[in-house]
Amino acid sequence: MEHELALGEKVLNGFLSLMVTVLVCILLAVIVSLILWSVGFF
């Protein structure tokens, strides 16, 4: 059962994966900032 993905589905998948990547980066930045702050870097 093979069918071509519609353009909207491709755009939506790309957008969602981009959002997930951005959210993961923000989460990592917050964790690193908390670690540096607890060490006394800031």
C-alpha positions, -999 to 999 in steps of 0.1 A, spaced: 0 0 0 22 28 -13 9 63 -20 26 97 -26 25 121 3 5 152 -5 24 185 -5 5 196 27 16 164 45 52 170 35 51 206 47 34 196 80 59 168 86 88 192 80 73 219 102 66 194 130 101 180 129 116 215 129 95 225 159 106 193 178 142 202 170 138 238 182 121 226 214 148 201 222 175 228 216 157 252 240 154 224 266 191 217 263 200 254 266 179 257 298 195 226 313 230 239 305 222 274 318 209 259 351 241 238 354 263 268 348 243 289 372 245 263 400 283 261 395 284 299 398 294 308 362 267 335 359 
